[in-house]
Amino acid sequence: MSDQWLYQIRIRVDEETSSNLRHNKSSSAAKLLNSLAEKHGTQLVCTYDAFVGYCNEAEKNGVEDYPLYNWTKQTIENPEKKEKHLKSFAFYRNNDQVYEKVLADKIYSQLLPLAENGTIDEVKLIDSNPANNPQPPSSYHCETNIFSVFHT
């Protein structure tokens, strides 16, 4: 991977932890994850909530200026994908969902033990290289890198 790429840490949690994180409810896992995020100047954002926010913004401002609107809308309306994305969280720094590798590596290394002990189900280090990430199907006629759209 090149130094030109930015990175994101994404975790998958169980339904209870997801609900606690999304609704600011106290639990040992939610406290631990929020504390870790805060320690690194980041916050946890539910992937599903980010997708809904993107669609709401597009609908408010005109979907023609949001190249991933149709793909994202279809994703949040699919029950199986909704269930999956409700359990997925990304670490954002301010409003940026991608950041330098140094920060990503620090967060990732501290999350690995939580994946090993079952506190979280999965942890992923993702780079912004389009070749390594899902892109909109060609039927959407969109040549936009997913991270360039959701990166603010």
Protein Blocks (a to p, Z undefined) as FASTA:
>chain_A
ZZkbccdddddddfklmmmmmnopacfklmmmmmmmmmnopacddfklmmmmmmmmmmmn
opklmmklmmmmmmmmpmklmmmmmmpccddehjbfbdcfklmmmmmmmmmmmmmnomam
bdcdddfbfklpccddfklopabdfklmmpZZ
